């Protein structure tokens, strides 16, 4: 049986360490071919302060 890792789980785990945000910004910038800057991270799905 193959083991799979869900993308959303991997990103949440990666973002636990604030230093890894730079890695994620670089990854997304390359994928989307434009400069990406993470300005705010929602702590949970239940956070209703933002749209």
C-alpha distance matrix in Angstrom:
0.0 3.8 6.6 9.7 13.3 15.8 19.0 21.4 19.8 20.0 23.6 24.7 23.5 25.2 28.4 28.8 30.8 33.7 33.9 30.6 32.3 34.0 30.8 29.5 32.9 32.9 29.4 30.5 33.9 32.4 30.0 32.9 35.7 37.8 38.6 36.5 37.8 36.1 39.0 37.4 34.1 33.7 32.6 30.8 30.2 33.0 35.5 37.9 40.6 39.3 38.7
3.8 0.0 3.8 6.5 10.1 12.9 15.8 18.4 17.0 16.9 20.4 21.8 20.7 22.1 25.3 26.1 27.9 30.6 30.7 27.3 28.9 30.5 27.2 25.9 29.3 29.1 25.7 26.8 30.1 28.6 26.3 29.2 31.9 34.1 34.9 32.9 34.3 32.7 35.7 34.4 31.2 31.0 30.1 28.6 28.1 31.2 33.4 35.8 38.2 36.8 36.1
6.6 3.8 0.0 3.8 6.9 10.0 13.0 15.4 13.6 13.5 17.1 18.3 17.0 18.6 21.8 22.4 24.3 27.1 27.4 24.0 25.7 27.5 24.3 23.1 26.6 26.7 23.4 24.5 28.0 26.9 24.7 27.5 30.3 32.2 32.7 30.4 31.5 29.7 32.5 31.1 27.8 27.6 26.6 25.2 24.9 28.0 30.2 32.8 35.1 33.8 33.4
9.7 6.5 3.8 0.0 3.8 6.5 9.4 12.0 10.8 10.7 14.1 15.6 14.9 16.3 19.3 20.3 22.3 24.9 25.3 21.8 23.0 24.9 21.8 20.1 23.5 23.8 20.4 21.2 24.8 23.8 21.4 24.1 27.0 28.8 29.4 27.0 28.2 26.4 29.3 27.9 24.8 24.6 24.0 22.6 22.1 25.4 27.3 29.8 32.0 30.5 30.0
13.3 10.1 6.9 3.8 0.0 3.8 6.4 8.7 7.2 6.9 10.4 11.8 11.2 12.6 15.5 16.6 18.7 21.1 21.7 18.2 19.4 21.5 18.6 16.8 20.3 20.9 17.7 18.4 22.1 21.5 19.3 21.9 24.9 26.3 26.5 23.9 24.8 22.9 25.7 24.3 21.1 21.1 20.4 19.3 19.1 22.5 24.2 26.8 28.8 27.3 27.0
15.8 12.9 10.0 6.5 3.8 0.0 3.8 5.6 5.4 6.3 8.8 10.2 10.8 12.4 14.5 16.0 18.5 20.4 21.5 18.0 18.4 20.8 18.3 15.8 19.0 20.1 16.9 16.9 20.6 20.5 18.0 20.1 23.4 24.5 24.8 22.0 22.9 20.8 23.5 21.9 18.7 18.4 18.1 16.7 16.1 19.6 21.3 23.6 25.7 24.0 23.5
19.0 15.8 13.0 9.4 6.4 3.8 0.0 3.8 5.5 5.1 6.2 8.6 9.9 10.4 12.2 14.5 16.7 18.1 19.0 15.4 15.4 17.5 15.2 12.4 15.3 16.5 13.4 13.1 16.9 17.0 14.5 16.5 19.8 20.8 21.0 18.2 19.2 17.4 20.2 19.0 16.2 16.4 16.7 15.9 15.4 19.2 20.2 22.4 24.0 22.0 21.5
21.4 18.4 15.4 12.0 8.7 5.6 3.8 0.0 3.8 5.5 5.2 6.2 8.6 9.8 10.6 12.6 15.4 16.6 18.2 15.0 14.5 17.3 15.7 12.6 15.3 17.3 14.7 13.9 17.7 18.6 16.3 17.5 21.0 21.3 21.1 17.9 18.3 15.9 18.2 16.4 13.3 13.0 13.2 12.1 11.6 15.4 16.4 18.7 20.4 18.7 18.4
19.8 17.0 13.6 10.8 7.2 5.4 5.5 3.8 0.0 3.8 5.5 5.2 6.2 8.6 10.0 11.1 14.0 16.0 17.6 14.6 15.0 18.0 16.2 13.7 16.9 18.8 16.3 16.3 20.0 20.8 18.9 20.6 23.8 24.1 23.6 20.4 20.4 17.7 19.9 17.9 14.4 14.0 13.2 12.2 12.5 15.9 17.2 20.0 21.9 20.7 20.9
20.0 16.9 13.5 10.7 6.9 6.3 5.1 5.5 3.8 0.0 3.8 5.5 5.1 6.1 8.6 10.2 12.3 14.4 15.3 11.9 12.8 15.3 13.0 11.0 14.6 15.9 13.4 14.1 17.7 18.1 16.6 18.8 21.6 22.2 21.6 18.6 18.8 16.5 19.2 17.8 14.7 15.3 14.7 14.6 15.3 18.8 19.6 22.5 23.8 22.3 22.6
23.6 20.4 17.1 14.1 10.4 8.8 6.2 5.2 5.5 3.8 0.0 3.8 5.4 4.9 6.1 8.8 10.7 11.9 13.2 9.9 9.8 12.6 10.9 8.3 11.5 13.4 11.4 11.5 15.0 16.1 14.8 16.4 19.3 19.4 18.5 15.2 15.2 12.8 15.5 14.2 11.2 12.3 12.3 12.8 13.7 17.2 17.3 20.0 20.9 19.2 19.7
24.7 21.8 18.3 15.6 11.8 10.2 8.6 6.2 5.2 5.5 3.8 0.0 3.8 5.5 5.2 6.5 9.6 11.1 13.3 10.7 10.7 14.1 13.2 10.9 13.8 16.2 14.7 14.6 18.0 19.5 18.3 19.6 22.5 22.2 20.9 17.4 16.6 13.5 15.4 13.3 9.8 10.1 9.2 9.6 11.1 14.4 14.7 17.7 18.8 17.7 18.6
23.5 20.7 17.0 14.9 11.2 10.8 9.9 8.6 6.2 5.1 5.4 3.8 0.0 3.8 5.5 5.5 8.1 10.8 12.3 9.8 11.1 14.2 12.9 11.5 14.9 16.8 15.3 16.1 19.4 20.5 19.7 21.5 24.1 24.0 22.6 19.3 18.5 15.7 17.7 15.9 12.6 13.2 11.7 12.4 14.4 17.3 17.7 21.0 22.0 21.2 22.3
25.2 22.1 18.6 16.3 12.6 12.4 10.4 9.8 8.6 6.1 4.9 5.5 3.8 0.0 3.8 5.6 6.4 8.5 9.3 6.3 7.8 10.6 9.1 8.1 11.6 13.3 12.1 13.3 16.3 17.4 17.1 19.1 21.3 21.1 19.5 16.5 15.7 13.3 15.8 14.7 12.0 13.7 13.0 14.4 16.4 19.5 19.3 22.4 22.8 21.6 22.7
28.4 25.3 21.8 19.3 15.5 14.5 12.2 10.6 10.0 8.6 6.1 5.2 5.5 3.8 0.0 3.8 5.2 6.1 8.2 6.1 6.1 9.8 9.6 8.2 10.8 13.4 13.0 13.4 16.2 18.0 17.8 19.1 21.3 20.5 18.5 15.1 13.6 10.6 12.6 11.2 8.5 10.5 9.9 12.0 14.4 17.2 16.4 19.5 19.5 18.4 19.9
28.8 26.1 22.4 20.3 16.6 16.0 14.5 12.6 11.1 10.2 8.8 6.5 5.5 5.6 3.8 0.0 3.8 6.2 8.8 8.0 9.0 12.4 12.5 11.8 14.3 16.7 16.5 17.2 19.8 21.7 21.6 22.9 25.1 24.2 22.0 18.6 16.8 13.6 14.9 13.0 10.1 11.4 9.6 11.8 14.8 17.1 16.5 20.0 20.1 19.7 21.6
30.8 27.9 24.3 22.3 18.7 18.5 16.7 15.4 14.0 12.3 10.7 9.6 8.1 6.4 5.2 3.8 0.0 3.8 5.5 5.6 7.5 10.3 10.7 11.1 13.4 15.4 15.8 17.0 19.2 20.9 21.4 22.9 24.6 23.6 21.1 18.1 16.1 13.4 14.9 13.7 11.7 13.9 12.6 15.2 18.3 20.5 19.5 22.8 22.4 21.9 24.0
33.7 30.6 27.1 24.9 21.1 20.4 18.1 16.6 16.0 14.4 11.9 11.1 10.8 8.5 6.1 6.2 3.8 0.0 3.8 5.3 5.5 8.1 9.9 10.2 11.5 13.8 15.0 15.8 17.4 19.7 20.6 21.6 22.9 21.5 18.6 15.7 13.1 10.6 11.7 11.1 10.0 12.9 12.4 15.6 18.6 20.7 19.0 22.0 21.0 20.3 22.5
33.9 30.7 27.4 25.3 21.7 21.5 19.0 18.2 17.6 15.3 13.2 13.3 12.3 9.3 8.2 8.8 5.5 3.8 0.0 3.8 5.4 6.3 7.8 9.5 10.7 12.2 13.7 15.3 16.5 18.3 19.8 21.1 21.9 20.7 17.8 15.5 13.4 11.8 13.5 13.8 13.2 16.3 16.0 19.1 21.9 24.2 22.6 25.5 24.5 23.4 25.4
30.6 27.3 24.0 21.8 18.2 18.0 15.4 15.0 14.6 11.9 9.9 10.7 9.8 6.3 6.1 8.0 5.6 5.3 3.8 0.0 3.8 5.3 5.1 6.4 8.7 10.0 10.7 12.5 14.2 15.7 16.7 18.4 19.6 18.9 16.5 14.0 12.6 11.0 13.6 13.7 12.5 15.5 15.4 18.0 20.3 23.1 21.9 24.8 24.2 22.8 24.3
32.3 28.9 25.7 23.0 19.4 18.4 15.4 14.5 15.0 12.8 9.8 10.7 11.1 7.8 6.1 9.0 7.5 5.5 5.4 3.8 0.0 3.8 5.4 5.0 6.0 8.5 9.7 10.4 12.0 14.2 15.2 16.2 17.4 16.2 13.6 10.7 9.0 7.2 9.9 10.5 9.8 13.2 14.0 16.7 18.7 21.5 19.9 22.4 21.6 19.8 21.2
34.0 30.5 27.5 24.9 21.5 20.8 17.5 17.3 18.0 15.3 12.6 14.1 14.2 10.6 9.8 12.4 10.3 8.1 6.3 5.3 3.8 0.0 3.8 5.4 5.0 6.2 8.6 9.9 10.4 12.4 14.3 15.3 15.8 14.6 11.8 9.8 8.6 8.5 11.3 12.9 13.1 16.7 17.7 20.4 22.3 25.2 23.4 25.7 24.6 22.6 23.8
30.8 27.2 24.3 21.8 18.6 18.3 15.2 15.7 16.2 13.0 10.9 13.2 12.9 9.1 9.6 12.5 10.7 9.9 7.8 5.1 5.4 3.8 0.0 3.8 5.5 5.2 6.2 8.7 9.9 10.8 12.4 14.3 15.1 14.8 12.8 11.0 10.9 10.7 14.1 15.3 14.7 17.9 18.7 20.9 22.6 25.7 24.5 26.9 26.3 24.2 25.1
29.5 25.9 23.1 20.1 16.8 15.8 12.4 12.6 13.7 11.0 8.3 10.9 11.5 8.1 8.2 11.8 11.1 10.2 9.5 6.4 5.0 5.4 3.8 0.0 3.8 5.4 5.0 6.1 8.4 9.9 10.5 12.1 13.6 13.2 11.6 9.1 9.3 8.6 12.3 13.1 12.2 15.2 16.4 18.2 19.5 22.8 21.7 23.9 23.5 21.2 21.7
32.9 29.3 26.6 23.5 20.3 19.0 15.3 15.3 16.9 14.6 11.5 13.8 14.9 11.6 10.8 14.3 13.4 11.5 10.7 8.7 6.0 5.0 5.5 3.8 0.0 3.8 5.5 5.3 6.0 8.7 9.9 10.5 11.5 10.3 8.0 5.6 5.9 6.6 10.3 12.2 12.4 15.8 17.6 19.7 20.8 24.0 22.3 24.1 23.2 20.6 21.1
32.9 29.1 26.7 23.8 20.9 20.1 16.5 17.3 18.8 15.9 13.4 16.2 16.8 13.3 13.4 16.7 15.4 13.8 12.2 10.0 8.5 6.2 5.2 5.4 3.8 0.0 3.8 5.5 5.0 6.3 8.7 10.1 10.1 9.8 8.1 7.4 8.8 10.3 13.9 15.9 16.1 19.4 21.1 23.1 24.2 27.4 26.0 27.8 27.0 24.3 24.6
29.4 25.7 23.4 20.4 17.7 16.9 13.4 14.7 16.3 13.4 11.4 14.7 15.3 12.1 13.0 16.5 15.8 15.0 13.7 10.7 9.7 8.6 6.2 5.0 5.5 3.8 0.0 3.8 5.5 5.4 6.3 8.7 9.8 10.6 10.1 9.0 10.9 11.8 15.5 17.0 16.5 19.3 20.9 22.3 23.0 26.5 25.5 27.3 27.1 24.4 24.3
30.5 26.8 24.5 21.2 18.4 16.9 13.1 13.9 16.3 14.1 11.5 14.6 16.1 13.3 13.4 17.2 17.0 15.8 15.3 12.5 10.4 9.9 8.7 6.1 5.3 5.5 3.8 0.0 3.8 5.4 5.0 6.0 8.0 8.2 8.2 6.5 9.1 10.0 13.7 15.2 14.9 17.6 19.7 20.9 21.2 24.6 23.5 24.9 24.6 21.6 21.2
33.9 30.1 28.0 24.8 22.1 20.6 16.9 17.7 20.0 17.7 15.0 18.0 19.4 16.3 16.2 19.8 19.2 17.4 16.5 14.2 12.0 10.4 9.9 8.4 6.0 5.0 5.5 3.8 0.0 3.8 5.6 5.4 5.5 5.1 5.0 5.2 8.5 10.7 14.1 16.4 17.0 19.9 22.3 23.9 24.2 27.5 26.0 27.2 26.5 23.3 22.9
32.4 28.6 26.9 23.8 21.5 20.5 17.0 18.6 20.8 18.1 16.1 19.5 20.5 17.4 18.0 21.7 20.9 19.7 18.3 15.7 14.2 12.4 10.8 9.9 8.7 6.3 5.4 5.4 3.8 0.0 3.8 5.6 5.0 7.0 8.1 8.9 12.2 14.3 17.8 19.9 20.1 22.9 25.0 26.3 26.5 30.0 28.9 30.1 29.7 26.6 26.0
30.0 26.3 24.7 21.4 19.3 18.0 14.5 16.3 18.9 16.6 14.8 18.3 19.7 17.1 17.8 21.6 21.4 20.6 19.8 16.7 15.2 14.3 12.4 10.5 9.9 8.7 6.3 5.0 5.6 3.8 0.0 3.8 5.7 8.1 10.0 10.0 13.3 14.8 18.3 19.9 19.6 21.9 24.1 24.9 24.6 28.2 27.4 28.6 28.6 25.3 24.3
32.9 29.2 27.5 24.1 21.9 20.1 16.5 17.5 20.6 18.8 16.4 19.6 21.5 19.1 19.1 22.9 22.9 21.6 21.1 18.4 16.2 15.3 14.3 12.1 10.5 10.1 8.7 6.0 5.4 5.6 3.8 0.0 3.8 5.5 8.1 8.4 12.1 13.9 17.0 18.9 19.2 21.4 24.1 24.9 24.4 27.8 26.7 27.4 27.1 23.6 22.3
35.7 31.9 30.3 27.0 24.9 23.4 19.8 21.0 23.8 21.6 19.3 22.5 24.1 21.3 21.3 25.1 24.6 22.9 21.9 19.6 17.4 15.8 15.1 13.6 11.5 10.1 9.8 8.0 5.5 5.0 5.7 3.8 0.0 3.8 7.1 9.0 12.8 15.4 18.4 20.8 21.5 24.1 26.8 28.0 27.7 31.0 29.7 30.4 29.8 26.3 25.2
37.8 34.1 32.2 28.8 26.3 24.5 20.8 21.3 24.1 22.2 19.4 22.2 24.0 21.1 20.5 24.2 23.6 21.5 20.7 18.9 16.2 14.6 14.8 13.2 10.3 9.8 10.6 8.2 5.1 7.0 8.1 5.5 3.8 0.0 3.8 6.3 9.9 13.0 15.5 18.3 19.6 22.4 25.3 26.7 26.7 29.7 28.0 28.5 27.5 24.0 23.2
38.6 34.9 32.7 29.4 26.5 24.8 21.0 21.1 23.6 21.6 18.5 20.9 22.6 19.5 18.5 22.0 21.1 18.6 17.8 16.5 13.6 11.8 12.8 11.6 8.0 8.1 10.1 8.2 5.0 8.1 10.0 8.1 7.1 3.8 0.0 3.8 6.7 10.2 12.6 15.7 17.4 20.5 23.3 25.2 25.6 28.5 26.5 27.2 25.8 22.6 22.3
36.5 32.9 30.4 27.0 23.9 22.0 18.2 17.9 20.4 18.6 15.2 17.4 19.3 16.5 15.1 18.6 18.1 15.7 15.5 14.0 10.7 9.8 11.0 9.1 5.6 7.4 9.0 6.5 5.2 8.9 10.0 8.4 9.0 6.3 3.8 0.0 3.8 6.7 9.5 12.2 13.6 16.7 19.5 21.4 21.9 24.8 22.7 23.6 22.4 19.3 19.2
37.8 34.3 31.5 28.2 24.8 22.9 19.2 18.3 20.4 18.8 15.2 16.6 18.5 15.7 13.6 16.8 16.1 13.1 13.4 12.6 9.0 8.6 10.9 9.3 5.9 8.8 10.9 9.1 8.5 12.2 13.3 12.1 12.8 9.9 6.7 3.8 0.0 3.8 6.1 9.3 11.3 14.7 17.4 19.8 20.8 23.3 20.9 22.0 20.3 17.6 18.2
36.1 32.7 29.7 26.4 22.9 20.8 17.4 15.9 17.7 16.5 12.8 13.5 15.7 13.3 10.6 13.6 13.4 10.6 11.8 11.0 7.2 8.5 10.7 8.6 6.6 10.3 11.8 10.0 10.7 14.3 14.8 13.9 15.4 13.0 10.2 6.7 3.8 0.0 3.8 5.9 7.5 11.0 13.6 16.1 17.3 19.8 17.4 18.8 17.3 14.9 15.9
39.0 35.7 32.5 29.3 25.7 23.5 20.2 18.2 19.9 19.2 15.5 15.4 17.7 15.8 12.6 14.9 14.9 11.7 13.5 13.6 9.9 11.3 14.1 12.3 10.3 13.9 15.5 13.7 14.1 17.8 18.3 17.0 18.4 15.5 12.6 9.5 6.1 3.8 0.0 3.8 7.1 10.3 13.0 15.8 17.2 19.0 16.1 17.2 15.0 12.9 14.5
37.4 34.4 31.1 27.9 24.3 21.9 19.0 16.4 17.9 17.8 14.2 13.3 15.9 14.7 11.2 13.0 13.7 11.1 13.8 13.7 10.5 12.9 15.3 13.1 12.2 15.9 17.0 15.2 16.4 19.9 19.9 18.9 20.8 18.3 15.7 12.2 9.3 5.9 3.8 0.0 3.8 6.6 9.4 12.2 13.8 15.4 12.5 13.9 12.0 10.3 12.4
34.1 31.2 27.8 24.8 21.1 18.7 16.2 13.3 14.4 14.7 11.2 9.8 12.6 12.0 8.5 10.1 11.7 10.0 13.2 12.5 9.8 13.1 14.7 12.2 12.4 16.1 16.5 14.9 17.0 20.1 19.6 19.2 21.5 19.6 17.4 13.6 11.3 7.5 7.1 3.8 0.0 3.8 6.2 8.9 10.8 12.8 10.5 12.7 11.8 10.4 12.4
33.7 31.0 27.6 24.6 21.1 18.4 16.4 13.0 14.0 15.3 12.3 10.1 13.2 13.7 10.5 11.4 13.9 12.9 16.3 15.5 13.2 16.7 17.9 15.2 15.8 19.4 19.3 17.6 19.9 22.9 21.9 21.4 24.1 22.4 20.5 16.7 14.7 11.0 10.3 6.6 3.8 0.0 3.8 5.6 7.4 9.1 6.8 9.3 9.1 8.3 10.5
32.6 30.1 26.6 24.0 20.4 18.1 16.7 13.2 13.2 14.7 12.3 9.2 11.7 13.0 9.9 9.6 12.6 12.4 16.0 15.4 14.0 17.7 18.7 16.4 17.6 21.1 20.9 19.7 22.3 25.0 24.1 24.1 26.8 25.3 23.3 19.5 17.4 13.6 13.0 9.4 6.2 3.8 0.0 3.8 7.2 8.4 7.0 10.5 10.8 11.2 13.6
30.8 28.6 25.2 22.6 19.3 16.7 15.9 12.1 12.2 14.6 12.8 9.6 12.4 14.4 12.0 11.8 15.2 15.6 19.1 18.0 16.7 20.4 20.9 18.2 19.7 23.1 22.3 20.9 23.9 26.3 24.9 24.9 28.0 26.7 25.2 21.4 19.8 16.1 15.8 12.2 8.9 5.6 3.8 0.0 3.8 5.3 5.5 9.1 10.8 11.2 13.0
30.2 28.1 24.9 22.1 19.1 16.1 15.4 11.6 12.5 15.3 13.7 11.1 14.4 16.4 14.4 14.8 18.3 18.6 21.9 20.3 18.7 22.3 22.6 19.5 20.8 24.2 23.0 21.2 24.2 26.5 24.6 24.4 27.7 26.7 25.6 21.9 20.8 17.3 17.2 13.8 10.8 7.4 7.2 3.8 0.0 3.8 5.5 7.9 10.6 10.5 11.2
33.0 31.2 28.0 25.4 22.5 19.6 19.2 15.4 15.9 18.8 17.2 14.4 17.3 19.5 17.2 17.1 20.5 20.7 24.2 23.1 21.5 25.2 25.7 22.8 24.0 27.4 26.5 24.6 27.5 30.0 28.2 27.8 31.0 29.7 28.5 24.8 23.3 19.8 19.0 15.4 12.8 9.1 8.4 5.3 3.8 0.0 3.8 6.0 9.1 10.3 11.5
35.5 33.4 30.2 27.3 24.2 21.3 20.2 16.4 17.2 19.6 17.3 14.7 17.7 19.3 16.4 16.5 19.5 19.0 22.6 21.9 19.9 23.4 24.5 21.7 22.3 26.0 25.5 23.5 26.0 28.9 27.4 26.7 29.7 28.0 26.5 22.7 20.9 17.4 16.1 12.5 10.5 6.8 7.0 5.5 5.5 3.8 0.0 3.8 5.8 7.3 9.5
37.9 35.8 32.8 29.8 26.8 23.6 22.4 18.7 20.0 22.5 20.0 17.7 21.0 22.4 19.5 20.0 22.8 22.0 25.5 24.8 22.4 25.7 26.9 23.9 24.1 27.8 27.3 24.9 27.2 30.1 28.6 27.4 30.4 28.5 27.2 23.6 22.0 18.8 17.2 13.9 12.7 9.3 10.5 9.1 7.9 6.0 3.8 0.0 3.9 5.5 7.2
40.6 38.2 35.1 32.0 28.8 25.7 24.0 20.4 21.9 23.8 20.9 18.8 22.0 22.8 19.5 20.1 22.4 21.0 24.5 24.2 21.6 24.6 26.3 23.5 23.2 27.0 27.1 24.6 26.5 29.7 28.6 27.1 29.8 27.5 25.8 22.4 20.3 17.3 15.0 12.0 11.8 9.1 10.8 10.8 10.6 9.1 5.8 3.9 0.0 3.8 7.0
39.3 36.8 33.8 30.5 27.3 24.0 22.0 18.7 20.7 22.3 19.2 17.7 21.2 21.6 18.4 19.7 21.9 20.3 23.4 22.8 19.8 22.6 24.2 21.2 20.6 24.3 24.4 21.6 23.3 26.6 25.3 23.6 26.3 24.0 22.6 19.3 17.6 14.9 12.9 10.3 10.4 8.3 11.2 11.2 10.5 10.3 7.3 5.5 3.8 0.0 3.8
38.7 36.1 33.4 30.0 27.0 23.5 21.5 18.4 20.9 22.6 19.7 18.6 22.3 22.7 19.9 21.6 24.0 22.5 25.4 24.3 21.2 23.8 25.1 21.7 21.1 24.6 24.3 21.2 22.9 26.0 24.3 22.3 25.2 23.2 22.3 19.2 18.2 15.9 14.5 12.4 12.4 10.5 13.6 13.0 11.2 11.5 9.5 7.2 7.0 3.8 0.0
